[in-house]
Amino acid sequence: MKNLVGACMFGQSGGPTSVINSSAAGVFCEALKQKNITEVYGAAHGIKGILNEEFYVINEEDPKELELMKYTPSSALGSVRYKLKNYEDDPTDYNRLLEVFKKYNIRYFFYNGGNDSMDTCNKVSKFMKNSGYDCNVIGVPKTIDNDLYGTDHCPGYGSAAKYIATTLMEINLDAKVYDTGLVCVIEVMGRNAGWLTAAAALAGYKGLGADLIYLPEIPFDVDKFINDVKGVCAKNGNKCIAVVSEGIKTKEGKYVGEFTASSTDLFGHAQLGGVGAMLANIVKEKLGVKTRAIEFSLMQRCGAHLASKVDVEEAFEAGAAAVRFAVDGETDKMVIFERQPSKDYKMKPVLMPIEQAANTEKTVPLNWITDNGTGLSQEFIDYALPLIQGDAKAPLEDGLPRFAKLKKVLVNKK
């Protein structure tokens, strides 16, 4: 609905990234300029902060600190993994949200996250509409997994891909200095989509990559893996670097990491991890060669010191565009990136119905996976290379990054 006048609410959800705060800065900086937006709020820990009536008054923040958010990793407002039940099963949370929205005259709602977060955003949007409460709802994409449907890529992916490729190049140089054999098995995040693991191919583009890359899109066979490693070792003096996704699955569809997992998260996803160490142990046992398991873990998503300038700027623009779209009357949509047909890389933010992104995963095209499931094609390199360009870092104080320091003034409950 156009010409809505009232407050806006922004929340962050799911796993953080090195640029999620840049999207927040985009939302806040743009919202503070809009005459139809009377107050700007930031929810503490996403949707739970709204339910608990705990959110921050962004109008009270120093504009310089909001600008520094562009270069500050993690979720400055606090993130959350909280799944709204279907309204038909339990309307409690929805009624509470409506109560809070009415109390603070919230007419614009922006939610920043990945697949599960867009599900939350979609549910809130549909409920507000069915309740007759005018509120424009826009999803702001975020996920290092790059698996949101509909968008060319996701804010957060470029920086994570740059971290993976750069770190792999450094490991490649370090792991091959001795005249003795060594097999490195590197575990990269990614449950069902192998975009992050595929980023290892960017290191190979510079001649310092992995010998073998395994994505979850291709069924994983341990015996084949051992034979692949054995073949590389035979050619390279018992030296091999293999990069595996934490989400690799057997042909039966079981996560290899589930053999070492013991719990699930609130959305029912298996808590994966340890697959790299497990495979390294198998290689050591089967081939009798020295092995080392390396798990990139959280560093993939918080490594702001290797952030892509393209990623930082696009993340900011995604947030700012969301506000402009909402003020223009758009609702029930998610901002997506549309790559423009031109010689030079250009991206345009456009909108897509949010329900199309909710709980839908975009995987790596199978025709981009080569070398019998152990490599990536030039098409992937051409796709990913523009996303990791440029350098964007926080200013330094005493040789260390100066990250944003928000006042986080809690709303005065009416």
VOGUZA-970668 format. One record per residue: residue in one letter; x, y, z of N, C-alpha, C in turn. Coordinates in steps of 0.1 Angstrom, whole numbers, plus 5000, padded with zeros to 4 digits. Layout:
<drengus>
aXYZXYZXYZ ...
</drengus>
This chain:
<drengus>
m500849885000500050005000500950125000 k500550224992501350344991500950455001 n501850545004501650655013501350615027 l501850495031501750465045502650555054 v502150595065502950675074503050605088 g504250575092504450515105505850465107 a506050385117507450335120507850225112 c509150195111509650075104510349985114 m510349855112511049765120511949675111 f513149655116514149575109514649465118 g514749345113515349235121516249155113 q517249095120518249005114517948865119 s518148765111517848625115518748525108 g518948415114519848305109521248335111 g522148255104523548265105524048405100 p524948465108525448605104526348585092 t526748695086527748705076528648825078 s529648845070530548955071529849085066 v528749075059528149195053526649205057 i526149125066524749145070524449275076 n525449335083525249465089525349575079 s525949545067525849645056524449655051 s523749545050522349555047521549635057 a521849605070521149685081521449835079 a522649865076523050005074522250065063 g522049985052521350035041519850065044 v519249975052517849995056517850115065 f518650125075518650235085518850375078 c519950385071520350505064519250555055 e518650465047517550505038516250535046 a515950455056514750475063514750615071 l515850655076516050775083515750895074 k515850875061515750985051514250995047 q513450895049512150895043511150965052 k510351065046509451145054508251065059 n507950955052506750875057507150775068 i508350765071508850675082509150765094 t508250745104508350825116509350785127 e509550655128510550605137511250485130 v512550455134513250345129513650255140 y513250135140513550035151514349915145 g515149865154515949745151515649645162 a515149525158514749425167515949355173 a515849335186516949255193516649105191 h517549045184517448895181516148865173 g516048945162515048915152513648915157 i512848815152511448815155511148795170 k512048735177511848725192511848855199 g512748945193512749085199511449155198 i510749135187509449195185508449135194 l508449005195507548935204507748975219 n509048995222509349035236509349185238 e508949255228508949405228510349455232 e511349405226512749445229513349485215 f513349615213513949665201514549805203 y515549835194516349955196515850075188 v516050185193515650315186516850355178 i516750325165517850355156518050505154 n516950585156517050735155518050785165 e518350715176519250765186520750735182 e521050655172522350615169523150725162 d524450725164525350815157525450775142 p525250865133525250835119526650775115 k527750815121529050765118529150615122 e528450575133528450435137527650345127 l526550405122525750335112526550315100 e527350405096528250395084529250285087 l529750275099530750175102530150035102 m528850025103528249895102528549825089 k528749895078529049845065530249755066 y531149775075532449705076532549615089 t531449595095531349525108530749385106 p531449275109530849145107529849105118 s529148995116528148935125526849025125 s525948995134524649055134524649155146 a524749285142524849385153523749395162 l522549355157521349365166521049225173 g521849125170521648995175520748915166 s521048795163520348705154519448605162 v518748525154517948425161517548315151 r517348195157516748085149515448045156 y514348115151513048095157512048065146 k511347955147510447925136508947955141 l508348035133506948065136506147945132 k505247895140504347785137503347835127 n502647755120501547795111500447855119 y499847965114498848035122497647935126 e497347845117496247755120496547655132 d497847635134498247545145498447615158 d498847745157499047825169499147975166 p498048045168498048185164498748285175 t499248225185499748305197500748415192 d501848365185502848465181502348565171 y501448525163500948625153500048725159 n499248685169498448785176499348885184 r500448835189501348915197502049015187 l502448965176503049055166502149165162 l500849135159499949235156499749335167 e499749295179499549375191500749475191 v501949435189503149515190503149615178 f502849565166502849645154501849765156 k500649735161499649835163500149935174 k500749885185501149965196502150075192 y503050035183504050125178503850185164 n502650155159502350205145503350165135 i503750035136504749985126504049955113 r504450025103503850015089504849965079 y506049945083507049895074507849785081 f507949665076508749565082509749495072 f510949495077512049435068512749325076 y512849215070513549095077514649055068 n515849035074517049015067517548865070 g517548785060518048645063517948555051 g518048425053518048325043516748255041 n516748125038515548055034514548055046 d514948015058514048005069513548145073 s514448245072514048375075512948435066 m513148395053512148435043510748365046 d510848245051509648185055508948265066 t509648305076509148395087508548515081 c509348585072508848705066507548685058 n507548575051506348545043505048525052 k505248455063504148425072503648555079 v504648645082504248775088503448855078 s503948855066503348935055501848895053 k501748765051500348705048499448735060 f499948715072499048735084498648885085 m499548975083499149115084498049155074 k498249095062497349125051495949065054 n495948945059494648875063493948945074 s494749005083494249075095493749215091 g493949255079493449395075494349505081 y495549465085496449575091497449605079 d497449735076498349785065499749795069 c500649705064502049705067502749655055 n503649725049504449685038505649595043 v505749475038506749385042507649345031 i508949365033509949335023511049245029 g511449135023512549055027513849105021 v514849105029516249145025517149025025 p517648975013518348855012519648855020 k520048735025521248715032521548575033 t522648525028523148395032524448365025 i525448325032526748285026526548165017 d525448085020525247965012524847984998 n524348114995524048154981522848064976 d522048014984521047924979519547974979 l519448104980518048164979517648154965 y516448104963515848094949515548234943 g515748244930515348364923516348474921 t517348484930518348594929519548534923 d520248624915521548584909522548534919 h522548604930523448564941522948634954 c523548594965523048654978524148734985 p523748844991524748924999525348825010 g526648835011527348745020528148645013 y527648595001528348494994529648534988 g529748654982530948704976532148704986 s531848754998532948775008533348635013 a532348545015532748415020533448335009 a533148354997533848284986535248334985 k535348464987536748524986537548474998 y536948465010537748405021538148265018 i537248185013537548045010538748025000 a538548104989539548094978540948144983 t540948254990542248314995542848225005 t542148175015542648085025543147955019 l542447905009542947785003544247804995 m544347924989545647954982546747954992 e546548015004547548015015547847875020 i546847795022547047655026547847575016 n547547595004548147524993549747554993 l550047674995551547704996552147645008 d551447655020551947605032552147445032 a551147385027551047235028552047165019 k552647235010553547165000555047205002 v555347265014556747305016557747195019 y557247085024558046975028558246865017 d559246785018559446685008558846555012 t557946555022557146445026555746455022 g554946345022553546355017552646415028 l551546465023550546525032549246535024 v548146475030546846495024546046585033 c545546695028544746795035543246775031 v542446755041540946755038540346875044 i539846965036539247095041537747085040 e537147115051535647115052535147255051 v534147275042533547405039532047395042 m531447505047530047505050529247485037 g527947445039527047415028526347285030 r525047305033524247185036523747105023 n522947175015522447105003522947174990 a523447294991523947364980525447384981 g526247354971527647354971528347484967 w527647594967528247724962529547764970 l529547744983530747784990531847684987 t531647554987532647464983533147484969 a532247524960532647554946533647674946 a533647764956534547874956535947834956 a536247704960537647654960538147664946 a537347654936537747654922538347794918 l538047894926538648024923540048024926 a540447954937541847934940542647854929 g541947754924542447684912542647774900 y541747864898541947964887543248034888 k543748054900545048114902546248014904 g545947894901546947784902547347744915 l546547774926546847734939545647674946 g544947594939543647544944543747404949 a542547334950542447204955542647104943 d543046984946543146874936541746814934 l540946814945539646754944538646834951 i537446854945536346934952535046854951 y534446844963533246754964532046844969 l531046854960529846924963528646834967 p527746884975526546794979525646764968 e525746834956524846814945525146674939 i526346614941526746494935526846384947 p526146274946526246164956527746134959 f527946124972529346094976529545954980 d530645894975531045764977532445754983 v532545704995533845705003534845624995 d534545514989535545434982536045504970 k535145574963535545664951536545774956 f536145834968536945934973538345884976 i538445774982539845714985540545694972 n539945644962540645614950541045744943 d540145844944540545974938541746034945 v541846024958542946074966544245994962 k544045864962545145774958545745814945 g544845844935545345874922546146004922 v545646104929546346234930547746214937 c547746144948548946114955550046044947 a549545954938550545884930551245974920 k550546084916551146174907551946294914 n551546324926552146434933552946414945 g553546294946554446264957553746254970 n552546184970551746164982551146304988 k551046404979550446524983549146554976 c548146584984546746604978545946704987 i545246794981544346884988542946854983 a542046814992540646784989539746874997 v538746934990537847024997536446954996 v535846945008534546875008533446965015 s532246965010531147035016530746955029 e530347025039529846965051528546885048 g527846915036526646855033526646745023 i527846695020527946575011527046465016 k526446395007525446295010525746165002 t525346055008525545925002524445914991 k524545814982523545794972522145774978 e522045724990520845704997520245835003 g521045945002520546075006520846105021 k521746025027522046045041523346135041 y523246235050524446325051525646245057 v526746255050527946185056528246235070 g528046365072528346425084527346385096 e526246325092525346275102525846155110 f526846095104527445975111528246025123 t528546155123529246215134528446315142 a527246345136526346445142525446385153 s525046465163524246415174523046495177 s522746605169521646685173521146755160 t519946825162519346905151519047045157 d518947145148518547275152517047295153 l516647415156515247435158514347415145 f515047415133514247395121514347245117 g514947165125514947025122516146985113 h517147075111518247045103519346975112 a519946875106521046805113522246905116 q522746895128523946985131525146905125 l525546945113526646875106527946935111 g529046855107530346895111531246775114 g532446785112533346675115533546585103 v532946615092533046525080534546525075 g535146645075536546655071537446565079 a537346575092538146495101537946345099 m536646315097536346175095537046115083 l536946195072537546155059539046145060 a539646245067541046245069541546125076 n540846075086541145955093541045835085 i540045835076539845715067541045705057 v541445825052542545835042543845785049 k544045825061545245785069545245635071 e544045575074543945435077544145355064 k543545405053543545325040544845345033 l545445465033546545485024547845505032 g547745515045548945525053549845645051 v549145755047549845885045549445985056 k550346075059550046175069548846265064 t547946295073546746375069546546485079 r545846585074545446705082544046745078 a543246755088541846805086541746945090 i541147025081540947175084539547205082 e538847265092537447305091537447465091 f537047525080536947665080535947725090 s534847655092533847685103533447825102 l533347895114532748025115533548135107 m534848105105535648205098535148245084 q534448145078533848175065532848285065 r532148295075531048395076531448525084 c532548525091532848645099534148705094 g534748655084536048715079535948845072 a535548945079535349075073536749135068 h537849085073539149145068539349105053 l538649005048538748965034537448995026 a536649085032535349115025535549165011 s534649125002534549184989533849314989 k534549414982533849544981532549534974 v532549454963531249434956530149384965 d530549294973529549234983529049334993 v530049414999529649515009528649615003 e529049664991528249764985526849714980 e526849594975525549534971524649504983 a525249454994524449435006523849555011 f524549665011524049795015522849835006 e523049824993522049864983520849774984 a520949644988519849554990518949615001 g519549655012518749715023518149845019 a518849935013518350065009517250044999 a517449954989516349934979515049884985 a515249794995514049745002513149855008 v513849955014513050065020512450145009 r513150174998512550254987511350184981 f511550054979510349974973509149974983 a509449964996508349965005507550095006 v508350205006507750335006506950364994 d507350304983506650324970505450234969 g505150154980503950084981504049934979 e505249884976505449734974505449664988 t504949544987504849454999504849314995 d505049225005505049075002506049034992 k507249104992508249074982509649064989 m510549014981511949004985512849064975 v513849144979514749204970515649094964 i515849094951516749004945517649074936 f518849014932519749074923519549014909 e519549104900519349074886520649114878 r521449024873522649054866522249114852 q522849224849522549294837523349244825 p522749234813523549184801524449294796 s525649284800526649384796528049324797 k529049384790530349334790530949344804 d530749454811531149474825530049424834 y530449374846529449324856528649444861 k527349424860526349514866525249444872 m524749494884523749424891522549534894 k521349484893520249564896519349504906 p518949574917517949514926516549524921 v515849414921514449404917513749324928 l512449304925511649234935511049104930 m510849014939510248884936509248844947 p508048784944507148744955507948664966 i507748704978508548644989508248494991 e507048454988506748314990507548214981 q508048274970508848194961510248164967 a510748244976512048224982511948144995 a510748145002510648075015510847925013 n511847875020512147735021512447665008 t512947744998513347694985514847714983 e515547604979516947614978517447614963 k518447694960519047704947520347634948 t520547534940521747454940522647484928 v523947444928524847464917524347374905 p524347434894523947364882524847244880 l524147124877524947004875525947014864 n525647084853526547094842527747184845 w527747254857528947324861529947234869 i529447114872530347024880531046924870 t532346924871533146854861534046754867 d534846694859535946594863535346484872 n534246424867533646314874533246354889 g532746474890532246514903533346574912 t534546614907535546664915536046804911 g535346874902535847004897534747094893 l535047214889534047314885534447364871 s533447404863533647444850534047594849 q534347644837534647784835533447874837 e532247814835531047884837530847934852 f531347844861531247884875532247994878 i533447984872534448094874533948224869 d533348224857532848344851531648404860 y530948314866529848364875530348424888 a531248354894531648394908532748504908 l533648504898534748604899534348744901 p533248794894532948934896532448964910 l532048864918531448884931532448904942 i533748874939534748884949535649004948 q535349094939536249204935536249314946 g537449374947537649494955537849454970 d538249564977538649544991537749644999 a537149605010536349695018536649655033 k537349735040537649705054537349815064 a537149775076536949875086538249955088 p538050085092539250165095540050105107 l541350125107542150075118542350175129 e542350115142542750195154543750105161 d544950165163546050085169546249955162 g546149965149546449845141545349745140 l544249765147543149675147541849735142 p540949655136539749715130538849785140 r538349895136537349975144535949945139 f535349855146533949815142532949905148 a531749895144530649985148530349955163 k530050065170529650055184528250125186 l527250045186525950105187525550125201 k524750235203524250265217523250165221 k522450115212521350015214520450065226 v519850175223518850235232517550165230 l517150095241515850015240514650115239 v513650065232512450145230511750165244 n511250285246510550305258509150255257 k508850145264507550075263506450165267 k505450175259504350275261503350215271 
</drengus>
